[in-house]
């Protein structure tokens, strides 16, 4: 169980299909998708300028081998711009650290 991790990705719904397709191409077979709504509030001026953060989010989770996580993080940074603010967040948790 030490070589298996639980992956969490939270991003805007607009990226869901492209992200799901790309993640599955890295041999990630089982991905759960949950829809959510962000809690960020915008003000009137930002609304007028069209600079409103996306409220509709998608949470993707997956169980995958530890050696695949680096490839997925590289894809998130390089192809989906996760290094930029308000784009998305991703992290892993070792399965051995979970309790039921």
C-alpha positions, 0 to 999 in steps of 0.5 A: 500500500505504500506505493499507492496514492490518492490524488485530488484535483480541484479546478474549473468545470471548463477544463474537466473534459480536457483534463480527464482525457489527458489524465487517463492517457497517463494510465490513470484508469479510475477517476471520480468526478464531483461537481461543486461551487466555489465560495469566492465573492466578487465585487461590482467593479470586477463584475463590470470588467469581467474579472470574476472567478469561475464559481463552478468547480469540479473535484476529481479524485483517483487512486494511482501508483506513486510513480504516475503522480509526477507525470500528472503534476507535470501535465497540470503545470505545463498543459493546464497552467496550475502554477498560475493563481485561480487555475486549480489545485492538486495534491496527493495523500498516501493510501497508508495515511488514510483511515476508515 
